[in-house]
Amino acid sequence: MQGNELYDLMLSKGYPAEFASVIAEQMHTEYTSERMIRYISRSGLLPPEEVADEMISILAERDRLVQKHIAEHAQRKINELYRQPLSEDDQTQITSEESECSR
């Protein structure tokens, strides 16, 4: 499990157990924990504030990626709708709604 690996790494670098636990808990996805493991591995003992700042940056990046994927999925669905021809029932419904609106 990545969280345990991150926790153990932080302890081996000299971070307090409580701090390592909080960081490992927040970095609960494979992507985020791997990013933090690389960050901690490349560095010596960084101030906890810098590690917390990096954690926030990693989480913000993950959130941006999630939002991007959601938007791309929605756009694909919209594009599919545009490419599909309307059925006769849909055309009839649109025509009757337009007639009602023009009254």
C-alpha positions in Angstrom: 0.0 0.0 0.0 1.4 3.4 -1.1 0.3 5.2 2.1 2.3 2.9 4.3 5.3 3.3 2.1 5.0 7.0 2.3 4.6 6.9 6.0 7.6 4.7 6.5 9.7 6.8 4.2 8.8 10.0 6.1 9.6 8.3 9.4 13.0 7.2 8.1 13.8 10.7 7.0 13.1 12.0 10.5 9.6 13.4 10.4 7.3 13.1 13.4 5.0 10.1 13.3 1.9 12.3 13.6 2.9 14.6 10.7 3.8 11.6 8.6 0.4 10.0 9.3 -1.5 13.2 8.3 0.5 13.5 5.0 0.1 9.8 4.2 -3.6 9.9 4.9 -4.1 12.9 2.5 -2.0 11.2 -0.2 -4.4 8.3 -0.5 -4.4 7.8 -4.2 -1.7 6.0 -6.1 -0.9 9.2 -8.1 -0.7 11.5 -5.1 1.3 9.1 -2.9 3.8 8.4 -5.7 4.3 12.1 -6.3 4.9 12.7 -2.6 7.2 9.7 -2.3 9.3 11.0 -5.2 9.4 14.5 -3.6 10.4 13.2 -0.2 13.0 10.7 -1.6 14.8 13.4 -3.6 15.1 15.7 -0.7 16.8 15.8 2.6 14.8 16.6 5.7 12.7 19.5 4.5 10.8 21.8 6.9 7.3 20.4 7.5 5.8 23.6 6.0 7.5 22.8 2.7 6.2 19.3 2.7 2.7 20.5 3.5 2.9 23.1 0.7 3.9 20.3 -1.7 1.0 18.2 -0.5 -1.4 21.0 -1.2 0.1 21.5 -4.7 -0.2 17.8 -5.5 -3.8 17.7 -4.3 -4.6 20.8 -6.3 -3.1 19.3 -9.4 -5.0 16.1 -8.9 -8.2 18.1 -8.6 -7.5 20.0 -11.8 -6.9 16.7 -13.7 -10.2 15.2 -12.3 -12.1 18.3 -13.5 -10.4 18.2 -16.9 -11.4 14.5 -17.3 -15.0 15.3 -16.3 -15.2 18.2 -18.8 -13.7 16.0 -21.6 -16.2 13.3 -20.9 -19.1 15.7 -21.0 -17.8 17.2 -24.2 -17.6 13.8 -25.8 -21.2 13.1 -24.8 -22.3 16.4 -26.3 -20.5 15.7 -29.5 -22.2 12.3 -29.7 -25.6 14.0 -29.4 -24.7 16.4 -32.1 -23.7 13.6 -34.5 -26.8 11.5 -34.0 -29.8 12.4 -36.2 -33.1 13.2 -34.5 -35.7 10.5 -34.5 -39.1 11.3 -35.9 -40.5 11.4 -32.4 -37.9 13.9 -31.3 -38.6 16.1 -34.4 -42.3 16.0 -33.8 -41.8 17.0 -30.1 -39.6 19.9 -31.1 -42.0 21.1 -33.7 -45.0 21.0 -31.2 -42.9 22.8 -28.6 -42.0 25.5 -31.1 -45.7 25.9 -32.0 -46.6 26.3 -28.4 -43.9 28.9 -27.8 -45.0 31.0 -30.7 -48.5 31.5 -29.4 
